[in-house]
Amino acid sequence: MAPRSRELAGELIAEFAGTMVLIVFGAGVVAQVVAGGLGGHDSIAWAWGIGVMLGVYVAGRTTGAHLNPAVTLGFAVFRGFEWRKVVPYALAQTAGAFAGALLIRWNYTEVLSAVDPGHTLKTQGVFSTLPGNGTLPVGQWGALRDQVIGTAVLLFVLFALSDTLNMAPGANLGPFVVGLLVVGIGMALGTDAGYAINPARDFGPRLASFLTGYGGAWRDQYGGLYFWVPIVGPLVGGVIGAGLYQACIARHLPREADRDTVKPSD
């Protein structure tokens, strides 16, 4: 295998593994709350954030730990990430999410079957998102709006956290702060569409649930095809958020040569 191909293969493995870790914690906590009756909204938000943090620690040194096609696309558009890697990264992330969801589906087989023998919308939220979390009066367009906004927030702040000309976290604190970002999004923007903010995080587990008995996985509680919303919304929102950071913040930051002349504000 050529060095370039071997390098890409290592990157794809890292993205697969990091995203799988993310889903094991994320889908696992939702299964525990929904099917096991243990915990609540706060434990879900915290465990998703912890999953992101640990996934970033797994893949961070190899790839920077995108773990999300919306992040990969944003970095390709604005940070010079190689376009030839965008689709392979997205496929690796989706495959990792699929594998992580299958592991949770297998581990919670008995509990899910006891609580929801027909594998319906009652427990579908363990694996994928729904408008209004399947119960509140939010339609597809409201959910799409939510996904655009939520992912724009994610990329706007993520670009700030990864910008060495700004106040990027030092040492190994980056993954921890990114995890806190996801906790915050979950606590502030989790109502309208379950804060997927990641096409791989939603589509991979959705496919895993469909192949293991959830026949309605592609549709929402109204019967409409819904799977496209947490794909399109994050991809659009991510580019918007990244673009806003570059336009509003990055272009005004002092360059390295100017740093010594910039004094902190009083």
GUGUKOL-426308 format. One line per 2 residues: their letters; for each residue x, y, z of N, C-alpha, C. Coordinates in steps of 0.001 Angstrom, whole numbers. Atoms other than C-alpha are relative to their C-alpha. Layout:
<pts>
A> X,Y,Z,X,Y,Z,X,Y,Z ~ ...
</pts>
This chain:
<pts>
MA> 839,-1195,0,0,0,0,879,1252,0 ~ -759,-1236,83,1334,3431,-964,-125,783,1296
PR> 42,-757,-1258,2224,5750,1948,-1229,895,111 ~ 1151,-896,-35,-537,8179,983,-1284,-764,302
SR> 1179,822,-237,-3155,5418,910,-11,-557,1417 ~ -104,519,-1357,-1870,3960,4168,-352,1085,1022
EL> 320,-1113,-893,-2120,7379,5794,-1509,244,43 ~ 1450,-211,43,-5727,7832,4623,-731,-1134,705
AG> 638,1139,-664,-6623,4340,5819,47,166,1517 ~ -111,-237,-1441,-5322,5196,9290,-951,1087,466
EL> 920,-1079,-352,-7346,8396,9314,-1448,-501,31 ~ 1372,507,56,-10517,6569,8323,-298,-938,1173
IA> 173,869,-1166,-10005,3973,11037,-207,845,1254 ~ 138,-870,-1168,-9584,6762,13587,-1373,654,33
EF> 1334,-614,50,-12766,8514,12432,-1090,-1032,311 ~ 947,1082,-295,-14628,5183,12523,-37,-276,1500
AG> -74,354,-1418,-13422,4382,16037,-519,1126,892 ~ 454,-1115,-819,-13998,7858,17446,-1501,180,-48
TM> 1458,-147,122,-17544,8038,16079,-720,-1167,662 ~ 605,1146,-670,-18308,4542,17345,-46,211,1506
VL> -22,-297,-1436,-17245,5552,20862,-1071,1033,340 ~ 1017,-1024,-203,-19444,8638,20596,-1393,-608,70
IV> 1343,581,56,-22503,6558,19691,-229,-998,1130 ~ 179,942,-1112,-21902,3887,22327,-460,742,1252
FG> 417,-774,-1165,-22154,6540,25029,-1332,707,-240 ~ 1205,-764,277,-24866,8580,23311,-1247,-851,-113
AG> 1160,887,136,-27251,5845,22180,-188,-829,1260 ~ 91,794,-1228,-26421,3872,25309,-752,711,1095
VV> 693,-720,-1071,-27594,6591,27673,-1476,182,-329 ~ 1418,-140,357,-30817,7132,25722,-723,-1322,216
AQ> 604,1308,-260,-31499,3388,25870,-225,-200,1490 ~ 125,160,-1446,-30896,3455,29600,-1157,829,551
VV> 1074,-870,-477,-33307,6365,30091,-1355,-468,-524 ~ 1289,315,626,-36040,5363,27627,-467,-1408,325
AG> 396,1395,-201,-36005,1594,28035,219,-481,1427 ~ -307,463,-1353,-34460,1167,31469,-581,848,1103
GL> 593,-874,-1003,-36106,4082,33225,991,589,980 ~ -1043,-527,-875,-32803,5239,34704,529,1318,-561
GG> -503,-1277,457,-31807,8891,34475,-1078,833,-667 ~ 925,-919,645,-33367,11731,32521,715,867,-1011
HD> -560,-875,1025,-32684,14645,30189,1442,399,302 ~ -1352,-462,-331,-29617,15841,32076,1039,-1092,-191
SI> -963,1089,200,-27952,12439,32056,233,-243,-1481 ~ -164,146,1448,-28601,12247,28304,952,1063,-535
AW> -858,-1088,479,-27023,15646,27681,1451,-210,420 ~ -1367,188,-493,-24000,14858,29837,678,-1193,-669
AW> -632,1178,597,-23411,11391,28400,337,225,-1473 ~ -349,-328,1382,-23577,12673,24821,1265,855,-37
GI> -1200,-829,-51,-21024,15331,25745,1235,-799,355 ~ -1128,867,-376,-18816,12746,27427,397,-884,-1173
GV> -291,823,1170,-19126,10523,24359,785,758,-1051 ~ -739,-832,956,-18011,13368,22110,1427,224,490
ML> -1328,-238,-559,-15112,14184,24430,905,-1217,-183 ~ -819,1203,87,-13882,10598,24520,281,-381,-1449
GV> -233,260,1418,-14360,10156,20781,1082,902,-573 ~ -1033,-934,452,-12228,13254,20207,1369,-420,528
YV> -1277,493,-522,-9532,11876,22509,490,-1214,-789 ~ -387,1188,769,-9572,8625,20493,611,388,-1348
AG> -403,-285,1378,-9204,10207,17050,774,1298,-168 ~ -517,-1353,134,-7824,13641,17809,1404,110,-561
RT> -1395,-129,460,-4115,13038,17225,139,-387,-1469 ~ -106,499,1370,-4718,11253,13922,-668,919,-1013
TG> 781,-762,985,-7364,13408,12243,-475,1365,492 ~ 654,-1169,-576,-8333,16215,14585,-1387,-335,493
AH> 1282,526,-491,-11441,14113,15304,-1178,826,-479 ~ 1201,-652,522,-14142,15446,13012,-1253,-678,560
LN> 1104,828,-512,-16589,12617,13900,-1368,448,-506 ~ 1237,-637,428,-19232,14496,11917,196,528,-1417
PA> -160,-502,1368,-19659,15070,8148,-174,1509,-116 ~ 168,-1456,38,-20826,18636,8857,1289,710,390
VT> -1302,-559,-393,-17502,19327,10581,1001,-169,-1136 ~ -914,252,1118,-15556,17725,7743,-271,964,-1144
LG> 351,-920,1083,-17448,19811,5183,405,1431,347 ~ -377,-1344,-411,-16923,23011,7158,1496,234,-100
FA> -1456,-138,75,-13187,22388,7390,490,-37,-1445 ~ -382,10,1418,-13023,21623,3665,-291,1350,-646
VF> 381,-1271,607,-14820,24852,2750,876,1149,493 ~ -635,-1187,-584,-12981,27192,5126,1393,-209,584
RG> -1285,205,-667,-9882,25539,6589,998,-805,-831 ~ -963,652,874,-8218,23872,3621,75,-1509,114
FE> 6,1460,-50,-9125,20277,4429,-158,-549,-1414 ~ -13,535,1361,-8562,18116,1356,-1371,-519,-425
WR> 1321,398,473,-11749,17699,-662,-70,-1490,-327 ~ 17,1429,357,-10716,14204,-1773,-295,-888,1196
KV> 237,784,-1208,-11081,13077,1846,-1399,186,579 ~ 1292,-329,-612,-14541,14523,2512,-947,-1200,-17
VP> 926,1139,92,-16608,11587,1249,522,-1212,779 ~ -495,1116,-823,-14306,8882,2707,-156,243,1503
YA> 184,-307,-1423,-14383,10645,6091,-1465,-176,390 ~ 1430,100,-314,-18185,10901,5986,-447,-1455,51
LA> 368,1423,9,-18500,7205,5113,560,-708,1233 ~ -597,617,-1189,-16106,6204,7913,-760,408,1257
QT> 764,-481,-1150,-18011,8348,10418,-1359,-693,77 ~ 1309,651,27,-21346,6882,9328,125,-1476,354
AG> -224,1413,-324,-19950,3345,9508,277,-172,1490 ~ -265,72,-1432,-18638,4016,13024,-1272,178,813
AF> 1268,-211,-686,-22027,5345,14104,-903,-1225,-134 ~ 775,1216,243,-23698,2296,12558,479,-1130,918
AG> -555,1068,-841,-21361,-86,14408,-307,248,1473 ~ 303,-312,-1392,-21819,1717,17719,-1458,-248,334
AL> 1423,220,-220,-25594,1611,17353,-343,-1485,29 ~ 231,1449,-21,-25546,-2106,16530,419,-603,1338
LI> -469,501,-1289,-23564,-2729,19709,-1023,308,1098 ~ 1011,-363,-992,-26138,-840,21799,-1295,-768,-240
RW> 1226,763,327,-29022,-2523,19982,113,-1427,515 ~ -225,1364,-469,-27533,-5925,20802,8,-53,1524
NY> -141,29,-1449,-26688,-5067,24397,-1330,243,714 ~ 1286,-319,-625,-30173,-3704,25125,-1153,-802,-605
TE> 1027,802,669,-32053,-6423,23222,-1163,-336,919 ~ 1062,450,-902,-33989,-7754,26214,-845,1165,515
VL> 725,-1143,-575,-34905,-4389,27694,-863,677,-1052 ~ 768,-632,1073,-35993,-2866,24377,-1211,-848,-389
SA> 1110,897,354,-38129,-5920,23592,-1073,-25,1081 ~ 970,10,-1095,-39766,-5847,27024,-818,1285,29
VD> 679,-1298,-74,-40606,-2139,26913,-775,305,-1275 ~ 598,-335,1300,-41468,-1943,23216,101,-1199,-935
PG> -101,1242,788,-42116,-5395,21689,-114,217,-1507 ~ 180,-245,1428,-43166,-3912,18352,1073,861,-619
HT> -1089,-864,478,-40042,-1754,18076,-569,1194,-774 ~ 717,-1136,565,-42003,1430,17464,703,1316,333
LK> -527,-1321,-330,-41497,5159,17888,276,163,1491 ~ -193,-87,-1449,-41626,4558,21629,1475,-85,374
TQ> -1442,137,-286,-37965,3492,21574,877,318,-1205 ~ -810,-363,1170,-36876,4605,18098,973,1111,332
GV> -863,-1110,-372,-35430,7714,19726,1299,-418,650 ~ -1283,501,-507,-32723,5538,21262,1067,133,-1091
FS> -956,82,1096,-31115,5429,17828,22,1230,-900 ~ 45,-1141,908,-32271,8415,15795,-1001,1024,491
TL> 789,-1119,-503,-34021,11736,16191,-1344,117,-700 ~ 1347,-248,523,-37595,12875,15600,-353,1457,258
PG> 428,-1370,-283,-39258,16283,15340,-727,64,1339 ~ 610,-113,-1323,-40232,17443,18803,235,-1207,864
NG> -312,1234,-728,-38608,14257,20125,-1150,-993,-36 ~ 1077,972,211,-41633,12373,18831,-1286,307,724
TL> 1197,-278,-801,-44153,14005,21177,-484,1447,-92 ~ 377,-1414,-9,-44118,17803,20883,-424,465,-1400
PV> 575,-436,1284,-45915,19781,18118,996,743,-892 ~ -1002,-554,913,-42929,20362,15840,-34,-828,-1274
GQ> 11,703,1283,-43041,19500,12129,1385,-75,-611 ~ -1294,184,661,-40309,18726,9638,721,1313,-254
WG> -666,-1270,291,-39652,22359,8711,518,652,1267 ~ -510,-500,-1280,-39371,23350,12342,1237,-748,429
AL> -1171,807,-343,-36960,20491,12886,1188,355,-885 ~ -1079,-388,911,-34959,21500,9811,616,1321,446
RD> -494,-1283,-523,-34704,25064,11135,892,-227,1211 ~ -745,295,-1218,-33534,23680,14468,1359,-609,-309
QV> -1265,642,335,-30856,21525,12864,984,957,-663 ~ -853,-1021,597,-29532,24412,10805,592,883,1099
IG> -464,-876,-1072,-29324,26637,13888,969,-726,933 ~ -830,742,-944,-27911,23975,16199,1375,-324,-550
TA> -1301,339,578,-25170,22912,13805,808,1244,-321 ~ -709,-1256,185,-24339,26516,12978,682,419,1300
VL> -597,-297,-1299,-23758,27081,16694,1202,-914,252 ~ -1084,966,-193,-21647,23914,16865,1247,403,-767
LF> -1173,-312,823,-19363,24905,13982,567,1372,319 ~ -490,-1334,-351,-19162,28571,14962,932,-83,1206
VL> -817,112,-1209,-17856,27669,18421,1175,-946,-223 ~ -1085,941,257,-15815,24699,17201,1133,659,-778
FA> -1042,-722,723,-13979,26946,14765,779,909,946 ~ -692,-835,-983,-13209,29290,17650,934,-837,864
LS> -791,853,-875,-11957,26433,19816,1221,-589,-696 ~ -1117,597,744,-9674,25167,17054,879,1043,-670
DT> -743,-1093,631,-8322,28563,16021,1141,438,920 ~ -1147,-321,-856,-4808,28999,17414,268,1498,80
LN> -130,-1449,-69,-4962,32725,16652,-999,609,982 ~ 975,-439,-988,-7918,32973,19005,427,-558,1360
MA> -333,525,-1335,-8114,31509,22543,-269,-1503,47 ~ 169,1448,41,-7935,27819,21651,456,-624,1315
PG> -408,653,-1249,-7799,25534,24728,1408,-567,-112 ~ -1367,485,15,-4266,24584,25674,110,-1476,339
AN> -336,1392,-340,-2638,21186,26120,-1054,-952,-548 ~ 984,990,441,-5200,18369,25984,-1416,351,437
LG> 1327,-407,-462,-8211,20410,27131,-1018,142,-1126 ~ 907,-190,1124,-9664,20760,23636,-1182,-959,-8
PF> 1121,936,6,-11734,17551,23708,-984,228,1150 ~ 861,-259,-1154,-13059,18405,27175,-939,1172,-273
VV> 816,-1179,269,-14286,21818,26062,-995,-278,-1129 ~ 931,382,1066,-15797,20397,22870,-1150,-830,576
GL> 1043,764,-665,-17673,17915,25043,-976,907,733 ~ 873,-954,-688,-19005,20798,27139,-871,757,-990
LV> 785,-653,1041,-20121,22508,23940,-1215,-839,-372 ~ 1109,887,368,-22242,19490,23033,-1002,-127,1153
VG> 910,2,-1156,-23659,19328,26580,-866,1254,-31 ~ 747,-1248,41,-24656,22974,26262,-1040,22,-1096
IG> 965,50,1098,-26309,22453,22880,-1154,-923,361 ~ 1058,924,-405,-28203,19476,24274,-952,601,1010
MA> 840,-594,-1042,-29464,21462,27238,-767,1219,-504 ~ 640,-1220,485,-30343,24581,25236,-800,-193,-1280
LG> 620,157,1323,-31373,23250,21803,-400,-1450,-271 ~ 328,1409,165,-32595,19721,22399,-1463,-321,-205
TD> 1440,247,4,-36363,20169,22199,-567,-268,-1387 ~ 693,35,1289,-37265,20698,18548,356,-1191,-881
AG> -392,1093,894,-35303,17871,16938,1040,-929,603 ~ -908,948,-636,-33178,16024,19485,1476,253,-231
YA> -1383,-441,252,-29956,17900,18543,901,-1064,-618 ~ -883,920,735,-28603,15386,16040,1292,720,-388
IN> -1109,-860,439,-26327,18144,14593,1154,-780,-634 ~ -1038,892,529,-24446,15341,12839,-667,-1049,-884
PA> 647,973,887,-25604,13409,9735,384,-1450,295 ~ -449,1367,-283,-23507,10341,10634,-629,-518,1281
RD> 570,392,-1279,-24771,10273,14227,-1457,-427,-146 ~ 1403,351,166,-28362,10083,12958,-208,-1118,-1017
FG> 273,965,1055,-28205,8112,9722,544,-1383,320 ~ -571,1307,-318,-25874,5331,10908,-865,-791,969
PR> 885,708,-929,-27979,4414,13965,-1396,-231,-557 ~ 1331,190,602,-31195,4911,11986,7,-1244,-888
LA> -124,1187,851,-30005,2341,9455,132,-1258,846 ~ -168,1164,-882,-28920,-10,12255,-1329,-412,611
SF> 1294,339,-604,-32342,206,13895,-947,-578,-1042 ~ 865,526,1060,-34132,-356,10577,330,-1459,-305
LT> -411,1369,325,-32111,-3500,9898,-224,-980,1151 ~ 197,883,-1158,-32859,-4844,13389,-1423,96,567
GY> 1396,119,-413,-36637,-4525,13509,-822,1264,67 ~ 749,-1263,-53,-37582,-836,13500,-422,390,-1420
GG> 448,-208,1371,-39568,-796,10266,-363,1432,-332 ~ 370,-1388,246,-40650,2811,10684,1122,983,212
AW> -1137,-847,-365,-37163,4168,11246,178,1218,-892 ~ -234,-1106,932,-37202,6412,8186,-1027,1116,128
RD> 1109,-949,-56,-40414,8213,9133,-136,625,1386 ~ 261,-654,-1278,-41525,10607,11841,-1358,-419,537
QY> 1252,380,-640,-44556,10403,14113,-1231,382,-821 ~ 1112,-403,871,-46688,12021,11392,-93,-887,-1237
GG> -7,894,1150,-45819,9336,8844,824,489,-1177 ~ -796,-526,1111,-43607,11543,6672,1434,-483,48
LY> -1415,354,63,-40132,10637,5484,812,1098,688 ~ -677,-986,-826,-37883,12340,7999,1522,-100,-29
FW> -1428,262,-155,-34394,10850,7687,876,1069,-632 ~ -797,-994,711,-33246,13626,5334,247,1248,840
VP> -108,-1243,-760,-33777,16407,7889,1306,87,790 ~ -1268,-78,-733,-30845,15529,10211,1231,-274,-864
IV> -1134,42,930,-28655,15142,7119,176,1371,-636 ~ -66,-1282,712,-29475,18291,5165,204,1162,968
GP> -98,-1100,-956,-29945,20571,8179,1408,217,535 ~ -1362,-182,-500,-26515,19935,9735,1014,396,-1069
LV> -959,-352,1048,-24661,20142,6415,-129,1477,-376 ~ 216,-1417,315,-26243,23510,5630,414,873,1186
GG> -293,-797,-1181,-25999,24818,9187,1477,56,324 ~ -1428,19,-286,-22391,23745,9574,768,982,-855
VI> -676,-948,900,-21272,25728,6534,-341,1430,394 ~ 387,-1347,-421,-23254,28745,7730,768,416,1256
GA> -689,-334,-1247,-21764,28614,11229,1486,221,-201 ~ -1425,-152,267,-18217,28111,9981,275,1280,-770
GL> -170,-1217,788,-18640,30904,7449,-167,1253,837 ~ 206,-1153,-876,-19969,33293,10081,1210,231,901
YQ> -1202,-167,-824,-16965,32592,12300,1128,630,-809 ~ -1086,-528,830,-14543,33238,9461,-232,1474,-339
AC> 309,-1364,409,-16346,36438,8445,-18,968,1174 ~ 223,-916,-1123,-17113,37868,11871,1150,31,1004
IA> -1029,93,-1035,-14219,36689,14066,1398,-185,-577 ~ -1345,369,447,-11300,35093,12230,694,1127,-761
RH> -636,-1039,819,-10703,37969,9812,465,1201,816 ~ -383,-1129,-838,-10309,40389,12713,1035,-365,1058
LP> -983,412,-999,-7877,38365,14806,1390,475,-400 ~ -1374,-397,320,-4274,39582,15065,784,-1190,-526
RE> -869,1045,532,-1819,37594,12999,1113,-282,998 ~ -1082,371,-915,1098,35861,14699,1003,1134,182
AD> -1003,-1061,-67,3416,38761,13867,-472,1184,838 ~ 549,-1136,-737,1065,41210,15576,-282,-315,1459
RD> 415,399,-1328,523,39240,18767,718,766,1115 ~ -770,-636,-1075,3301,40853,20768,-399,1454,219
TV> 384,-1403,-135,1857,44307,20132,-1413,171,508 ~ 1394,-67,-462,-1679,43448,21241,-39,-140,1497
KP> 111,30,-1453,-2471,44207,24865,-1412,-392,402 ~ 1335,365,-469,-5355,42709,26848,-807,1262,293
SD> 878,-1123,-297,-8358,44986,27222,-82,204,1501 ~ 169,-292,-1430,-8788,46731,30560,-1307,-582,526
</pts>
